[in-house]
Amino acid sequence: MKRIRILIADDHHVVRTGLRALLRGEPGLSVIAEACDGEEAVHRVAELKPDVAILDISMPGLNGVDAARLIKRDNPSTRVLILTIHENEEYVYQVVRAGADGYVLKNADKKELCAAVRAVVDGRRFFSPSVSNLIISEFAKRVQDEEGTESPASRVLTPRETDVLRRIAQGMTSKAIAAELFLSIRTVNTHRANLMHKLDIHETAGLVRYAIQTGLVDVSGGKSGPV
């Protein structure tokens, strides 16, 4: 039986060591390399062509979401499995958009992690049970919201543009928005330009006013300021 060759990327040495120990001796699995950040992970995948790359999300420099996007673009045969502490719908959304094949929480046991590795190698997606429930709950909530009264912003803007607009109105810089939403600064600036074009607004202050008027931010608790 062909062994599944695995690369582990996490900025914490103790986590990489623990994962290697967890997978050691598991029939059919072999950890062939480690990386301490996203950039190294991308380079090592290009060099070694592992079957699976297990990536943390929060890594310095190139984060796991952007690393997953580059790996899937340049080495599509390598499956990408995100292993993270973040049980959050927004992170899952970003990971799926990046092309990752699975999303597993770091509190998973050995049986779940190994099942995830084998599932993605077989061409199936894998999500930890609680993450799957989160996705289903969020989908149901959005359906209910769509059946109710939509705000003007929800009818005009995409969900991602709404996310960016809300943070602009809270006074966040493009760099801070990029870090929070796991986007590049260039992507945030593109969303900002699209917002101005769609809304026919040509300055940040106008975007802030629009966000307040449409209820995207709470004027009693939201922040405002230059960006």
N, C-alpha and C positions, 0 to 999 in steps of 0.2 A: 504494500500500500504506500502510495506517495505521501511523504510527510508534508504537512502544511507549514510553510516557512513564515515566521512572524517577526515583525519589527515593532519595538515598543518605544514610544516617544512621550516623555514626561520630564518636567524640569526638576523634579525631586528624585534624587538618587535612591532614597529609601523606597519610593514607590516602584521605580524600575526594578530594583532588586527583589522586592516582594512579588511583583508580577512574574519575573523570571522564575522565582522559586515556586510560585503557584502553578506555572505551566510546565515546569520541569518534570519529566517522567510521564506526562500525559500522553497516552498512545496517539501517534500520528501528528503531534504538534512539536515544533522546534523553534525556539527563539534564536534568531540568527544575528540580530543587531539591536542596538539601543541608540536613542538620540535624546539630547537634553533640551531641544527646542524645535519649533516648527521648521525653521530653515534647514537645520541639520537633518531632520526627518525627510524633507523633500529630496535633499542630495543623496541620502542613503538609499531611499527607495529607487531613485534613478540608477544608482550604482548596482544594487543587489537584486532588484525586482522581486521583493517578497510577495507571498500570496496575500498576506494581510498586514496592514499597518494599524496598530492600536495607538490612538492619539488622545492626549489630554486636550481640553479646550484652552485652559488658561496657562499659556506658556509665554515667556518673554519674547519680544521681537515679533516673529511670525506666529500668530496663535493657531490653535488646532483647526479652527474653521477655515482659515485661509490656506493652511497647509493641506487640508483635505481637498480643497478646490484645486490647488495646483497639482496634487498627486493624481486626482481623477482626470485632470486635463492631459497630463503628460504621460501617465502610466495607468491607463484605464483598466488594465487587467489586475492591478493590485486593489484588493478590497480594503475599504477604510472603515474601521470600527472606532467610534468615539467612546472613551471611557472617562467619566467625569463625575464630579459631585453635584453638578447642577441639574436639579429636577425642575426644569422651567420650560414652558411652552415656547418661549422666544428663542431659547438656545436650540431646541429641537428643530424649530422652523429654519434657523440659520444653517444647521448641520445638513438637513435634507436638501436645502437649496444649494449647498456646496457639493452635493453629490455623494455624501457619505452613505455607507450601506447599513450602518447600525448605530445604536445609541444605548450604552450600558452604564448604569450607575456604579460608582466605586464601592458601594456597599453590597454589590452582587457577590454571591459565593462562587467557588471554583466551577461548580456544575453549570451555572448560568453563563459564566464567561466562556467556557469551552463550547457550550452550545451555540453561543453567539458567533464565535470564530467559525465553527463548522457551517452554520447557517449562511453566513455571508459568502463563504467560499463556494457553497452550493448555488449561489445566485439569488438567495432570499434575503429580504431585509429582516433585521432583528432589533426589537426595542424591549428594554426591561419592562416587566408587567406594569409597574406604576407609571412609566412614561407612556405606555400604550393607553392607559386609563386617562392620563392627562390629555392626550391628543383627542380622544373620543369626547371627553368633557368639553374641551375647548370648541370642538366642531359643533357639538350640540348647542353650546352657548351662542355661537355665531349664527346658527340657523334661527334660534329664537330671536336674536337681535335683528336679523334680516326681516323677520316676520313683523317686528314692531316698527316703531318710527325711527327712521334713519336720520342722522344729523346731516346738514349740508355737506360737511367735509367728507363723510363716508360715501356720499353719492358721487363726489368729484375725484377724490384722491384714492390711491392704492393704500393698502394697510401699511406698507413700508413708508410711503410718503407721509402718512398720518403720524407714524412713530417719530419720524424725523421732525416734522412740524411741531409736535408736542414738546419735544426737547429744545428746539430752537426757542419756543415761547417761554421755556423755563430758564432761558439764559445760558444754555450749554454751548460751548464752542464746538466747532466741527470735529476737532480732535477728541473731545470728550464724548460726543455722540458716537463717533466711530468706535471708540473703545467700549462703550456700553452696549452697542448693538452688534459688535463684532463685524464691522464693515471697514473698508479702507476710507481714508479721509477723502480721496478722490470720489468714491461712490457717494459719500454724504454730500459733497459739493454738487454732484450731479443731481441728487434728489432735491437739493435746495434750488438749483436752477429750474428743475421741472416744476417745483411748487410755484415759483414766481411766474413761470410761463402759464401754467394752468389757471392760476388765480388772478392773473394780470396784476400782480403786485411786484414792485421793483425795489423794495428795500426791506431790511429785516424788521423794522418797526411795524411795517404793514402786515407782515406775516404774524407778528405777535398779536396785533389787534384782531386779525382774522381768527386766530386760534382761540382768543378769549371770547369773541362774539359767537363762535360756533360751539363753545363749551368744551373745547379740547383741554383747556387748563382751568383750574380753579383760581380765580383772581384773589381769593382770600388766602390761598396757601401756595400758589404757584410763584415761581421766581421769574423775574424779567431782567433784562440787562443786555449790554452789547455783546455781539458774537462776532 
